[in-house]
Amino acid sequence: MMAVFEKGETLRYIGHLDLMRTVQRALRRSNLPVKYSNGFNPHIRLSFAAPLSVGVVGRRELMEVPVEEGVTEKQFVEAFNRVSPECLQIVMARSISDEFPTLMSLVAGSRYTIRLMASPEADMAAEAFDRFMALDHYVATRRTKSGENPCDIRPFIKEGNIAKTADGYEIKLETVTFANGALKPSLWFECLCTFAGCDKPHHIIYRDAILAQPENGPLMPMEEYPHA
Amino acid sequence: MPVTIDQLLERVEKPSRYTGGEMNAVVKPISEAEVSFAFCFPDIYEVAMSNLAIKILYGILNDLPYAVCERCCMPWVDMRKELMDHQIPLFSLESRTPLKDFDIVGFTLQYEMSYTNILDMLHLGGIPIQSAQRSEADPIVCVGGPCAFNLEPLHAFVDAVMIGDGEEQIVEFTNAVRNGRKQGLSRMEILRSLTKIEGVYIPCLYEDAYNEDGTLKSLTPVDETVPAVINKRIQVNMDEAYCPTHPPVPYTQVVFDRIMLEIMRGCTRGCRFCQAGMLYRPVRERSVDKLCEMACESVSNTGYEEISLSSLSSSDYSHITELATRLTSDLKDKRVSLSLPSLRVDKFVQDTLTQTQQVKKSSLTFAPEAGTQRLRDVINKGVTEENLMETLGNAFSNGWSAVKLYFMTGLPTETDEDLAGIADLAQKSAGAYYAVPKGQRVKGLRITCSASVFVPKPFTPFQWCAQDRPEEVQRKQQMVRELFRPLKSARFNYHDSAISRIEACFAVGDRRLSKVLYRAWELGCVLDGWNEYFRYDLWLQAFADCGLNVDFYAHRVRSKDEVLPWDHINAYIDKSFLWREYEKAMRAETTRDCREGCNGCGLQKVKGVCSVCG
């Protein structure tokens, strides 16, 4: 079963492994006929399409949970949501066959919204936005386990725009994923602020969709990925 | 523009400590409640959410239609600084209500070194620290838990104390505050009305006086309407007690991240250093049926993947084998694993477990507490070397290779020979491992011996004893460390003597220590239970500033007829029994387990409470 779920504001500080355990506990509470791994410490089989950075709200996150045959999409959604907190609810589920590719292998990009609360810093960042997007290259320092690596972040950005809203600004961003990894939206935002010469304004980042790309097709939300 | 709580969360290391919203967290409209209770834990979230009392009492209070109970924990250093910098009052996890806006603010006292956190949380929560300075609008600050049995060092900060089991009295207490508020009673009138509840102690209604030598002369009620003695509450029937089967399930890993099934309360062994073993008497078991029902409900409500049995001495539970067998078969389908008490890893349980599931081969834990049989007799720890070696041999041939052994140093009558016994026991444990044929044992033997420093505790036979001086503690620790040097695969860890010294002062201290506590907090002491934040220099300064002597509290042998600061609390354990036990200890004489016959601790005088003595 493929399920689209929301990782709400309360949960945005929960890391990937904690989220995994939280979903497994919800599944155990739901009594759904899930499948277990073999081995000394059997755990519920579960995989996510793409880990979400800590601090980011997920609006349409994706997980795959193998279940015994006969469970309908509706049953799955209802059973899970009944025993899961408000900030972790499934939006829709889709039965997929065993031949469906692993979700992780399908990730081609992501869509983000960054909401900036009105402030002088937000104005500065907004003012610099177009110039920042017009750059062909921007080398940022990526902090990874193996140290700090310089990395050109510009190729990761496919599209971006900014709009003024009632309480500040809203940036929309579409990123693509390469073999060597994906771009963290928080890093991109940090670079924008450095470029604009301002402190980071108060903001919240949302991932709106995880994207997949069928052969010769356009980027699309992964839950719509066609498969026989 | 004022900074919001959400903005603070972005700046701290683990925001999830403060966000709540867990499965089973109870969110009731607090403004509609007739009485609101902030259940505070004076340590950080990960420790708080591992505590059984909070699960029980949070559940009980929120089941009351007229009450709301929310949780609040000590913020970590980073969050604490943010709250102070931005003058945001410490708030509850559920509705983010500042502590000062609750009707009742209750702390559970589990450890003396969390006392400065209580002062700090009150202050952060916008409540005057000193009880005497609270106004009619301020919450009633109450405490409970094992350390409440000697509340005196905290008396200046606490309005009310609940002594003993909390299940029933917390409801009576909360209801009395609710009624008092409804009738428009003053703060003092409410506090006086609370004295009518069995188990409740109101410190401000007692006065202390001292002898010339500094010892306590008396601690007496201010008038005859106030009870001279406060009896602890006892939850007699555990099958009828509230079962915490739907506790909040934390999102992040906490210290005990599993279902804790309280199989019994109390202990019959009578170890002479153990405060819990005396305070939680008598032993009360839950039935196997009840426990299986609780386990299933807990799994359905929490989704936890592991259950551990919780009690002071789970291997003594009368039906441990039946319980293990039934639980394993009940939980098989949901792949929930069961951790069993170390001492009973015998053949039978082993077989049952291997049939149904894989036992986690995590490390085994034993607490011989002392290195020689003589000293184990002094402390009445009914474990023999033979017992230990047999159990270890069993475990090593069943796939375990790591074992932890817990000891105490500085026990009454301890000699260097007893200390050498610790290293000796480590060596013999290694011997038990190598006695298992090579093909049958798992590689990688690890023996970890940890030694805490003996701290005299109220209501124990050792309440009259002195703690070793820090120089002596350190000499002993170094001596044992040297003896471990040649031992391969064995490690020796030991506790900080300075922390244990302050702990001893507050464990057996009197009312005058309230001043020291306040001064220490003023000087910046907070989170003292975390080694990296413990400031010994500041504590010594606080004692000096208040003109009080650490030696007087920690390193003094008390006489038989000295008035003790907890003499007005009746834990149903006779002082004469404790003294008898103390004298026997000095002669290295043991006392039998109460299940083998009543030892006359005092509980036999209360009808129908102790199932052992009848």
Contacts between the chains, C-beta under 8 A, distances in Angstrom:
chain1	res1	chain2	res2	distance
A	10	B	19	5.3
A	10	B	20	7.4
A	10	B	21	3.9
A	11	B	21	7.6
A	11	B	251	6.9
A	13	B	9	6.9
A	13	B	14	7.5
A	13	B	15	3.9
A	13	B	16	4.8
A	13	B	19	6.5
A	14	B	16	5.8
A	14	B	251	4.8
A	14	B	252	6.7
A	15	B	252	7.7
A	18	B	16	7.7
A	18	B	251	5.4
A	18	B	252	5.0
A	18	B	253	7.1
A	19	B	251	7.8
A	21	B	253	7.8
A	22	B	249	7.9
A	22	B	251	5.4
A	24	B	303	7.2
A	24	B	305	7.3
A	25	B	23	7.4
A	25	B	249	6.2
A	25	B	302	6.8
A	25	B	303	3.2
A	25	B	304	6.5
A	25	B	305	7.4
A	26	B	23	7.2
A	26	B	303	6.0
A	27	B	303	7.2
A	28	B	299	7.0
A	28	B	303	3.8
A	28	B	304	7.8
A	28	B	305	7.1
A	28	B	334	6.0
A	28	B	336	8.0
A	29	B	23	7.6
A	29	B	300	6.2
A	29	B	301	6.8
A	29	B	302	7.1
A	29	B	303	4.1
A	31	B	300	7.5
A	36	B	335	5.5
A	40	B	358	4.8
A	40	B	360	7.8
A	41	B	337	7.6
A	41	B	358	7.3
A	41	B	360	7.2
A	42	B	335	4.5
A	43	B	305	7.1
A	43	B	335	7.5
A	44	B	335	7.9
A	55	B	10	7.0
A	83	B	23	7.4
A	83	B	303	7.5
A	84	B	23	7.1
A	85	B	21	6.0
A	85	B	22	6.8
A	85	B	23	5.1
A	85	B	25	7.9
A	86	B	21	7.4
A	87	B	21	5.8
A	119	B	1	8.0
A	202	B	7	5.8
